[in-house]
Every structure is written in structure tokens, then in C-alpha cells.
């Protein structure tokens, strides 16, 4: 069920196969994408699933309807309980991800603890959207 979020958010994205060819590490992009991911996670943490869909990337919105997202994310997050802690453990820059169009992506990984799950890893993929802003394109909990 947890893996269903990934399928909904970004069909076919396999985080283990990330390439960075042709995209120079850009600290500003990583900073903006990480800030975007953290703001978006606050919406999810507060139960504002509709708001998280509204602020997600065009690609995200094209791959999952607002209603489907709200139902699926609630089914995965609510049993976990409130987030107790979240620590950024890494970022990766990519221009090519399986199942997604080429573009500019930053994958952020967090070690997280929830009331009902002591240890989890959250993976948030942000992308540079059509309007030039960083927006979340995928979310996954392991």
C-alpha cells in the first residue's frame, strides 16, 4: 500500500535508477527543491491532502486526480499517526527518471519517525515545473 503512493504520484518512477548526466550540481536548485519538498510535506503532515495536490507539479496532477490522491495518501499516512521527527539525509539531482519525461528533478530523502512507525524513509521528488517553479512530482514512504 505504501508503494501505491509512488505509482500514483509518478507512474513507474524507480528511485534506485537515477541518472545525473548533463545536469551540473546546482546548490540553488537543491535549496529551492528541498524547501518546496518540506513545505509540501507540512501540508501532508497536517492532513491537507487536497492542498498538497493543488501545489504539486503539473505532472503529478496529470497522473493522479485530486480525489484519488486524497484517498490514497490518507490510507497510507493516517495509520502511521503524526510525524514525530524528520531528518534530511540526502538529495540527488537528475534529468532523467524512469517513467517520467526528461527535466530537472531533485530527489530528497528523509529519515522519518511517526507515532505508529518508528523508522521510515520518505522520498520526495521535486521538479522544475512548466512555470519555472519547483513543485513536488512524487512521494514515497518506505
Rosetta constraint file for C-alpha pairs under 8 A:
AtomPair CA 1 CA 5 HARMONIC 7.55 0.50
AtomPair CA 1 CA 76 HARMONIC 6.72 0.50
AtomPair CA 2 CA 6 HARMONIC 7.92 0.50
AtomPair CA 2 CA 76 HARMONIC 5.82 0.50
AtomPair CA 2 CA 140 HARMONIC 7.07 0.50
AtomPair CA 2 CA 141 HARMONIC 5.92 0.50
AtomPair CA 2 CA 142 HARMONIC 6.94 0.50
AtomPair CA 3 CA 7 HARMONIC 6.82 0.50
AtomPair CA 3 CA 140 HARMONIC 6.43 0.50
AtomPair CA 3 CA 141 HARMONIC 6.91 0.50
AtomPair CA 3 CA 142 HARMONIC 7.48 0.50
AtomPair CA 4 CA 8 HARMONIC 6.17 0.50
AtomPair CA 4 CA 72 HARMONIC 7.62 0.50
AtomPair CA 5 CA 9 HARMONIC 5.91 0.50
AtomPair CA 5 CA 72 HARMONIC 6.81 0.50
AtomPair CA 5 CA 73 HARMONIC 6.66 0.50
AtomPair CA 5 CA 76 HARMONIC 7.95 0.50
AtomPair CA 5 CA 138 HARMONIC 7.98 0.50
AtomPair CA 5 CA 139 HARMONIC 6.30 0.50
AtomPair CA 5 CA 140 HARMONIC 5.76 0.50
AtomPair CA 5 CA 141 HARMONIC 7.81 0.50
AtomPair CA 6 CA 10 HARMONIC 5.84 0.50
AtomPair CA 6 CA 11 HARMONIC 6.93 0.50
AtomPair CA 6 CA 12 HARMONIC 7.85 0.50
AtomPair CA 6 CA 13 HARMONIC 7.13 0.50
AtomPair CA 6 CA 138 HARMONIC 6.22 0.50
AtomPair CA 6 CA 139 HARMONIC 5.68 0.50
AtomPair CA 6 CA 140 HARMONIC 5.10 0.50
AtomPair CA 7 CA 11 HARMONIC 4.61 0.50
AtomPair CA 7 CA 12 HARMONIC 6.15 0.50
AtomPair CA 7 CA 13 HARMONIC 7.37 0.50
AtomPair CA 8 CA 63 HARMONIC 6.49 0.50
AtomPair CA 8 CA 64 HARMONIC 5.67 0.50
AtomPair CA 8 CA 69 HARMONIC 7.29 0.50
AtomPair CA 9 CA 60 HARMONIC 5.37 0.50
AtomPair CA 9 CA 63 HARMONIC 6.42 0.50
AtomPair CA 9 CA 64 HARMONIC 6.40 0.50
AtomPair CA 9 CA 69 HARMONIC 8.00 0.50
AtomPair CA 9 CA 137 HARMONIC 6.40 0.50
AtomPair CA 9 CA 138 HARMONIC 4.71 0.50
AtomPair CA 9 CA 139 HARMONIC 6.35 0.50
AtomPair CA 10 CA 59 HARMONIC 7.61 0.50
AtomPair CA 10 CA 60 HARMONIC 6.25 0.50
AtomPair CA 10 CA 63 HARMONIC 6.61 0.50
AtomPair CA 10 CA 99 HARMONIC 7.34 0.50
AtomPair CA 10 CA 100 HARMONIC 7.07 0.50
AtomPair CA 10 CA 137 HARMONIC 6.50 0.50
AtomPair CA 10 CA 138 HARMONIC 5.40 0.50
AtomPair CA 11 CA 63 HARMONIC 7.16 0.50
AtomPair CA 11 CA 99 HARMONIC 5.88 0.50
AtomPair CA 11 CA 100 HARMONIC 7.42 0.50
AtomPair CA 12 CA 98 HARMONIC 6.21 0.50
AtomPair CA 12 CA 99 HARMONIC 4.67 0.50
AtomPair CA 12 CA 100 HARMONIC 7.62 0.50
AtomPair CA 13 CA 97 HARMONIC 6.35 0.50
AtomPair CA 13 CA 98 HARMONIC 5.06 0.50
AtomPair CA 13 CA 99 HARMONIC 5.35 0.50
AtomPair CA 13 CA 100 HARMONIC 6.87 0.50
AtomPair CA 14 CA 18 HARMONIC 7.71 0.50
AtomPair CA 14 CA 97 HARMONIC 7.31 0.50
AtomPair CA 14 CA 98 HARMONIC 6.06 0.50
AtomPair CA 15 CA 97 HARMONIC 7.80 0.50
AtomPair CA 17 CA 97 HARMONIC 7.23 0.50
AtomPair CA 17 CA 98 HARMONIC 7.36 0.50
AtomPair CA 18 CA 94 HARMONIC 6.25 0.50
AtomPair CA 18 CA 96 HARMONIC 6.90 0.50
AtomPair CA 18 CA 97 HARMONIC 5.88 0.50
AtomPair CA 18 CA 98 HARMONIC 7.93 0.50
AtomPair CA 19 CA 93 HARMONIC 7.97 0.50
AtomPair CA 19 CA 94 HARMONIC 5.47 0.50
AtomPair CA 19 CA 95 HARMONIC 6.81 0.50
AtomPair CA 19 CA 96 HARMONIC 5.99 0.50
AtomPair CA 19 CA 97 HARMONIC 7.14 0.50
AtomPair CA 20 CA 24 HARMONIC 7.87 0.50
AtomPair CA 20 CA 93 HARMONIC 6.01 0.50
AtomPair CA 20 CA 94 HARMONIC 4.42 0.50
AtomPair CA 20 CA 95 HARMONIC 5.95 0.50
AtomPair CA 20 CA 96 HARMONIC 7.27 0.50
AtomPair CA 21 CA 94 HARMONIC 7.49 0.50
AtomPair CA 21 CA 95 HARMONIC 7.16 0.50
AtomPair CA 22 CA 95 HARMONIC 7.38 0.50
AtomPair CA 23 CA 93 HARMONIC 7.47 0.50
AtomPair CA 23 CA 94 HARMONIC 6.89 0.50
AtomPair CA 23 CA 95 HARMONIC 6.49 0.50
AtomPair CA 23 CA 104 HARMONIC 7.95 0.50
AtomPair CA 25 CA 93 HARMONIC 6.75 0.50
AtomPair CA 26 CA 30 HARMONIC 6.35 0.50
AtomPair CA 27 CA 31 HARMONIC 6.04 0.50
AtomPair CA 28 CA 32 HARMONIC 6.15 0.50
AtomPair CA 29 CA 33 HARMONIC 5.94 0.50
AtomPair CA 29 CA 106 HARMONIC 7.88 0.50
AtomPair CA 30 CA 34 HARMONIC 5.86 0.50
AtomPair CA 30 CA 91 HARMONIC 7.41 0.50
AtomPair CA 30 CA 93 HARMONIC 7.55 0.50
AtomPair CA 30 CA 106 HARMONIC 6.43 0.50
AtomPair CA 31 CA 35 HARMONIC 6.13 0.50
AtomPair CA 32 CA 36 HARMONIC 6.13 0.50
AtomPair CA 32 CA 134 HARMONIC 6.83 0.50
AtomPair CA 33 CA 37 HARMONIC 6.14 0.50
AtomPair CA 33 CA 106 HARMONIC 6.27 0.50
AtomPair CA 33 CA 126 HARMONIC 5.80 0.50
AtomPair CA 33 CA 127 HARMONIC 7.37 0.50
AtomPair CA 33 CA 134 HARMONIC 5.65 0.50
AtomPair CA 33 CA 135 HARMONIC 7.35 0.50
AtomPair CA 34 CA 38 HARMONIC 6.15 0.50
AtomPair CA 34 CA 106 HARMONIC 7.79 0.50
AtomPair CA 34 CA 108 HARMONIC 6.63 0.50
AtomPair CA 34 CA 126 HARMONIC 7.85 0.50
AtomPair CA 35 CA 39 HARMONIC 6.16 0.50
AtomPair CA 36 CA 40 HARMONIC 6.08 0.50
AtomPair CA 36 CA 126 HARMONIC 7.40 0.50
AtomPair CA 36 CA 134 HARMONIC 6.45 0.50
AtomPair CA 36 CA 135 HARMONIC 6.29 0.50
AtomPair CA 36 CA 136 HARMONIC 7.11 0.50
AtomPair CA 37 CA 41 HARMONIC 6.06 0.50
AtomPair CA 37 CA 108 HARMONIC 7.59 0.50
AtomPair CA 37 CA 124 HARMONIC 6.31 0.50
AtomPair CA 37 CA 125 HARMONIC 7.60 0.50
AtomPair CA 37 CA 126 HARMONIC 6.61 0.50
AtomPair CA 37 CA 135 HARMONIC 7.58 0.50
AtomPair CA 37 CA 136 HARMONIC 6.30 0.50
AtomPair CA 38 CA 42 HARMONIC 6.36 0.50
AtomPair CA 39 CA 43 HARMONIC 6.82 0.50
AtomPair CA 40 CA 44 HARMONIC 6.62 0.50
AtomPair CA 40 CA 52 HARMONIC 5.98 0.50
AtomPair CA 40 CA 55 HARMONIC 7.49 0.50
AtomPair CA 40 CA 56 HARMONIC 7.97 0.50
AtomPair CA 40 CA 136 HARMONIC 7.28 0.50
AtomPair CA 41 CA 45 HARMONIC 5.91 0.50
AtomPair CA 41 CA 52 HARMONIC 7.88 0.50
AtomPair CA 42 CA 46 HARMONIC 6.10 0.50
AtomPair CA 43 CA 47 HARMONIC 6.37 0.50
AtomPair CA 43 CA 48 HARMONIC 5.04 0.50
AtomPair CA 43 CA 49 HARMONIC 6.66 0.50
AtomPair CA 43 CA 51 HARMONIC 6.54 0.50
AtomPair CA 43 CA 52 HARMONIC 5.67 0.50
AtomPair CA 44 CA 48 HARMONIC 5.56 0.50
AtomPair CA 44 CA 49 HARMONIC 5.51 0.50
AtomPair CA 44 CA 52 HARMONIC 6.22 0.50
AtomPair CA 45 CA 82 HARMONIC 6.92 0.50
AtomPair CA 45 CA 83 HARMONIC 6.76 0.50
AtomPair CA 47 CA 74 HARMONIC 7.74 0.50
AtomPair CA 48 CA 52 HARMONIC 6.34 0.50
AtomPair CA 49 CA 53 HARMONIC 6.33 0.50
AtomPair CA 49 CA 69 HARMONIC 7.44 0.50
AtomPair CA 49 CA 70 HARMONIC 5.30 0.50
AtomPair CA 49 CA 73 HARMONIC 7.21 0.50
AtomPair CA 49 CA 74 HARMONIC 7.55 0.50
AtomPair CA 50 CA 54 HARMONIC 6.22 0.50
AtomPair CA 50 CA 66 HARMONIC 6.38 0.50
AtomPair CA 50 CA 67 HARMONIC 7.91 0.50
AtomPair CA 50 CA 69 HARMONIC 7.91 0.50
AtomPair CA 50 CA 70 HARMONIC 6.15 0.50
AtomPair CA 51 CA 55 HARMONIC 6.22 0.50
AtomPair CA 52 CA 56 HARMONIC 6.11 0.50
AtomPair CA 53 CA 60 HARMONIC 7.87 0.50
AtomPair CA 53 CA 61 HARMONIC 6.83 0.50
AtomPair CA 53 CA 66 HARMONIC 5.98 0.50
AtomPair CA 53 CA 69 HARMONIC 7.10 0.50
AtomPair CA 53 CA 70 HARMONIC 7.91 0.50
AtomPair CA 54 CA 61 HARMONIC 7.89 0.50
AtomPair CA 54 CA 66 HARMONIC 7.78 0.50
AtomPair CA 55 CA 135 HARMONIC 6.90 0.50
AtomPair CA 55 CA 136 HARMONIC 7.63 0.50
AtomPair CA 56 CA 60 HARMONIC 6.12 0.50
AtomPair CA 56 CA 61 HARMONIC 6.73 0.50
AtomPair CA 56 CA 135 HARMONIC 5.33 0.50
AtomPair CA 56 CA 136 HARMONIC 4.85 0.50
AtomPair CA 56 CA 137 HARMONIC 6.24 0.50
AtomPair CA 57 CA 61 HARMONIC 6.34 0.50
AtomPair CA 57 CA 126 HARMONIC 7.99 0.50
AtomPair CA 57 CA 127 HARMONIC 7.24 0.50
AtomPair CA 57 CA 129 HARMONIC 6.05 0.50
AtomPair CA 57 CA 134 HARMONIC 7.86 0.50
AtomPair CA 57 CA 135 HARMONIC 4.84 0.50
AtomPair CA 57 CA 136 HARMONIC 5.45 0.50
AtomPair CA 57 CA 137 HARMONIC 5.31 0.50
AtomPair CA 58 CA 62 HARMONIC 6.08 0.50
AtomPair CA 58 CA 129 HARMONIC 6.85 0.50
AtomPair CA 58 CA 130 HARMONIC 7.64 0.50
AtomPair CA 58 CA 137 HARMONIC 7.88 0.50
AtomPair CA 59 CA 63 HARMONIC 6.32 0.50
AtomPair CA 59 CA 137 HARMONIC 6.34 0.50
AtomPair CA 60 CA 64 HARMONIC 6.36 0.50
AtomPair CA 60 CA 136 HARMONIC 7.43 0.50
AtomPair CA 60 CA 137 HARMONIC 4.93 0.50
AtomPair CA 60 CA 138 HARMONIC 6.79 0.50
AtomPair CA 61 CA 65 HARMONIC 6.21 0.50
AtomPair CA 61 CA 66 HARMONIC 7.33 0.50
AtomPair CA 64 CA 68 HARMONIC 6.31 0.50
AtomPair CA 64 CA 69 HARMONIC 6.13 0.50
AtomPair CA 65 CA 69 HARMONIC 6.07 0.50
AtomPair CA 66 CA 70 HARMONIC 6.09 0.50
AtomPair CA 67 CA 71 HARMONIC 6.24 0.50
AtomPair CA 68 CA 72 HARMONIC 6.09 0.50
AtomPair CA 69 CA 73 HARMONIC 5.86 0.50
AtomPair CA 70 CA 74 HARMONIC 5.99 0.50
AtomPair CA 71 CA 75 HARMONIC 6.19 0.50
AtomPair CA 72 CA 76 HARMONIC 6.39 0.50
AtomPair CA 73 CA 77 HARMONIC 5.83 0.50
AtomPair CA 74 CA 78 HARMONIC 5.42 0.50
AtomPair CA 75 CA 79 HARMONIC 7.06 0.50
AtomPair CA 76 CA 80 HARMONIC 7.26 0.50
AtomPair CA 77 CA 81 HARMONIC 6.90 0.50
AtomPair CA 78 CA 82 HARMONIC 7.75 0.50
AtomPair CA 79 CA 116 HARMONIC 7.14 0.50
AtomPair CA 80 CA 114 HARMONIC 5.80 0.50
AtomPair CA 80 CA 115 HARMONIC 6.32 0.50
AtomPair CA 80 CA 116 HARMONIC 4.83 0.50
AtomPair CA 80 CA 117 HARMONIC 5.81 0.50
AtomPair CA 81 CA 114 HARMONIC 5.83 0.50
AtomPair CA 81 CA 115 HARMONIC 5.01 0.50
AtomPair CA 81 CA 116 HARMONIC 5.61 0.50
AtomPair CA 81 CA 117 HARMONIC 7.91 0.50
AtomPair CA 82 CA 114 HARMONIC 5.55 0.50
AtomPair CA 82 CA 115 HARMONIC 5.61 0.50
AtomPair CA 83 CA 112 HARMONIC 7.25 0.50
AtomPair CA 83 CA 113 HARMONIC 5.94 0.50
AtomPair CA 83 CA 114 HARMONIC 4.26 0.50
AtomPair CA 83 CA 115 HARMONIC 6.40 0.50
AtomPair CA 84 CA 112 HARMONIC 7.53 0.50
AtomPair CA 84 CA 113 HARMONIC 5.36 0.50
AtomPair CA 84 CA 114 HARMONIC 5.11 0.50
AtomPair CA 84 CA 115 HARMONIC 6.31 0.50
AtomPair CA 85 CA 112 HARMONIC 5.51 0.50
AtomPair CA 85 CA 113 HARMONIC 5.17 0.50
AtomPair CA 85 CA 114 HARMONIC 7.09 0.50
AtomPair CA 86 CA 110 HARMONIC 6.05 0.50
AtomPair CA 86 CA 111 HARMONIC 5.65 0.50
AtomPair CA 86 CA 112 HARMONIC 4.25 0.50
AtomPair CA 86 CA 113 HARMONIC 6.47 0.50
AtomPair CA 87 CA 110 HARMONIC 5.19 0.50
AtomPair CA 87 CA 111 HARMONIC 5.20 0.50
AtomPair CA 87 CA 112 HARMONIC 6.37 0.50
AtomPair CA 88 CA 108 HARMONIC 7.27 0.50
AtomPair CA 88 CA 109 HARMONIC 5.99 0.50
AtomPair CA 88 CA 110 HARMONIC 4.41 0.50
AtomPair CA 88 CA 111 HARMONIC 6.54 0.50
AtomPair CA 89 CA 108 HARMONIC 7.77 0.50
AtomPair CA 89 CA 109 HARMONIC 5.63 0.50
AtomPair CA 89 CA 110 HARMONIC 5.31 0.50
AtomPair CA 89 CA 111 HARMONIC 6.48 0.50
AtomPair CA 90 CA 108 HARMONIC 5.85 0.50
AtomPair CA 90 CA 109 HARMONIC 5.26 0.50
AtomPair CA 90 CA 110 HARMONIC 7.19 0.50
AtomPair CA 91 CA 106 HARMONIC 6.58 0.50
AtomPair CA 91 CA 107 HARMONIC 5.42 0.50
AtomPair CA 91 CA 108 HARMONIC 4.46 0.50
AtomPair CA 91 CA 109 HARMONIC 6.28 0.50
AtomPair CA 92 CA 106 HARMONIC 5.52 0.50
AtomPair CA 92 CA 107 HARMONIC 5.07 0.50
AtomPair CA 92 CA 108 HARMONIC 6.65 0.50
AtomPair CA 93 CA 104 HARMONIC 7.51 0.50
AtomPair CA 93 CA 105 HARMONIC 5.75 0.50
AtomPair CA 93 CA 106 HARMONIC 4.54 0.50
AtomPair CA 93 CA 107 HARMONIC 6.45 0.50
AtomPair CA 94 CA 103 HARMONIC 7.82 0.50
AtomPair CA 94 CA 104 HARMONIC 6.16 0.50
AtomPair CA 94 CA 105 HARMONIC 5.07 0.50
AtomPair CA 94 CA 106 HARMONIC 6.21 0.50
AtomPair CA 94 CA 107 HARMONIC 7.79 0.50
AtomPair CA 95 CA 102 HARMONIC 5.53 0.50
AtomPair CA 95 CA 103 HARMONIC 4.90 0.50
AtomPair CA 95 CA 104 HARMONIC 4.86 0.50
AtomPair CA 95 CA 105 HARMONIC 5.96 0.50
AtomPair CA 96 CA 100 HARMONIC 7.27 0.50
AtomPair CA 96 CA 101 HARMONIC 7.03 0.50
AtomPair CA 96 CA 102 HARMONIC 4.83 0.50
AtomPair CA 96 CA 103 HARMONIC 6.51 0.50
AtomPair CA 96 CA 104 HARMONIC 7.84 0.50
AtomPair CA 96 CA 105 HARMONIC 7.92 0.50
AtomPair CA 97 CA 101 HARMONIC 7.28 0.50
AtomPair CA 97 CA 102 HARMONIC 7.00 0.50
AtomPair CA 103 CA 127 HARMONIC 7.26 0.50
AtomPair CA 103 CA 128 HARMONIC 7.18 0.50
AtomPair CA 104 CA 127 HARMONIC 5.61 0.50
AtomPair CA 104 CA 128 HARMONIC 5.51 0.50
AtomPair CA 105 CA 125 HARMONIC 6.71 0.50
AtomPair CA 105 CA 126 HARMONIC 5.60 0.50
AtomPair CA 105 CA 127 HARMONIC 4.32 0.50
AtomPair CA 105 CA 128 HARMONIC 6.53 0.50
AtomPair CA 106 CA 125 HARMONIC 5.79 0.50
AtomPair CA 106 CA 126 HARMONIC 5.30 0.50
AtomPair CA 106 CA 127 HARMONIC 6.35 0.50
AtomPair CA 107 CA 123 HARMONIC 6.84 0.50
AtomPair CA 107 CA 124 HARMONIC 5.78 0.50
AtomPair CA 107 CA 125 HARMONIC 4.35 0.50
AtomPair CA 107 CA 126 HARMONIC 6.31 0.50
AtomPair CA 108 CA 123 HARMONIC 5.73 0.50
AtomPair CA 108 CA 124 HARMONIC 5.29 0.50
AtomPair CA 108 CA 125 HARMONIC 6.29 0.50
AtomPair CA 108 CA 126 HARMONIC 7.95 0.50
AtomPair CA 109 CA 121 HARMONIC 6.79 0.50
AtomPair CA 109 CA 122 HARMONIC 5.77 0.50
AtomPair CA 109 CA 123 HARMONIC 4.60 0.50
AtomPair CA 109 CA 124 HARMONIC 6.54 0.50
AtomPair CA 110 CA 121 HARMONIC 5.52 0.50
AtomPair CA 110 CA 122 HARMONIC 5.12 0.50
AtomPair CA 110 CA 123 HARMONIC 6.43 0.50
AtomPair CA 111 CA 119 HARMONIC 7.16 0.50
AtomPair CA 111 CA 120 HARMONIC 6.01 0.50
AtomPair CA 111 CA 121 HARMONIC 4.72 0.50
AtomPair CA 111 CA 122 HARMONIC 6.55 0.50
AtomPair CA 112 CA 118 HARMONIC 7.74 0.50
AtomPair CA 112 CA 119 HARMONIC 6.04 0.50
AtomPair CA 112 CA 120 HARMONIC 5.14 0.50
AtomPair CA 112 CA 121 HARMONIC 5.66 0.50
AtomPair CA 112 CA 122 HARMONIC 6.65 0.50
AtomPair CA 113 CA 117 HARMONIC 6.15 0.50
AtomPair CA 113 CA 118 HARMONIC 4.73 0.50
AtomPair CA 113 CA 119 HARMONIC 5.04 0.50
AtomPair CA 113 CA 120 HARMONIC 6.04 0.50
AtomPair CA 114 CA 118 HARMONIC 5.63 0.50
AtomPair CA 114 CA 119 HARMONIC 7.35 0.50
AtomPair CA 114 CA 120 HARMONIC 7.86 0.50
AtomPair CA 120 CA 141 HARMONIC 6.78 0.50
AtomPair CA 120 CA 142 HARMONIC 5.67 0.50
AtomPair CA 121 CA 141 HARMONIC 5.70 0.50
AtomPair CA 121 CA 142 HARMONIC 5.12 0.50
AtomPair CA 122 CA 139 HARMONIC 7.29 0.50
AtomPair CA 122 CA 140 HARMONIC 5.74 0.50
AtomPair CA 122 CA 141 HARMONIC 4.51 0.50
AtomPair CA 122 CA 142 HARMONIC 6.40 0.50
AtomPair CA 123 CA 138 HARMONIC 7.92 0.50
AtomPair CA 123 CA 139 HARMONIC 5.68 0.50
AtomPair CA 123 CA 140 HARMONIC 5.06 0.50
AtomPair CA 123 CA 141 HARMONIC 6.30 0.50
AtomPair CA 124 CA 136 HARMONIC 6.95 0.50
AtomPair CA 124 CA 137 HARMONIC 7.70 0.50
AtomPair CA 124 CA 138 HARMONIC 5.69 0.50
AtomPair CA 124 CA 139 HARMONIC 4.62 0.50
AtomPair CA 124 CA 140 HARMONIC 6.55 0.50
AtomPair CA 125 CA 136 HARMONIC 5.80 0.50
AtomPair CA 125 CA 137 HARMONIC 5.49 0.50
AtomPair CA 125 CA 138 HARMONIC 4.83 0.50
AtomPair CA 125 CA 139 HARMONIC 6.37 0.50
AtomPair CA 126 CA 134 HARMONIC 6.23 0.50
AtomPair CA 126 CA 135 HARMONIC 5.27 0.50
AtomPair CA 126 CA 136 HARMONIC 4.12 0.50
AtomPair CA 126 CA 137 HARMONIC 5.27 0.50
AtomPair CA 126 CA 138 HARMONIC 6.94 0.50
AtomPair CA 127 CA 134 HARMONIC 5.39 0.50
AtomPair CA 127 CA 135 HARMONIC 5.54 0.50
AtomPair CA 127 CA 136 HARMONIC 6.21 0.50
AtomPair CA 127 CA 137 HARMONIC 6.11 0.50
AtomPair CA 128 CA 132 HARMONIC 5.82 0.50
AtomPair CA 128 CA 133 HARMONIC 5.53 0.50
AtomPair CA 128 CA 134 HARMONIC 4.47 0.50
AtomPair CA 128 CA 135 HARMONIC 6.47 0.50
AtomPair CA 129 CA 133 HARMONIC 5.47 0.50
AtomPair CA 129 CA 134 HARMONIC 5.89 0.50
AtomPair CA 129 CA 135 HARMONIC 6.28 0.50
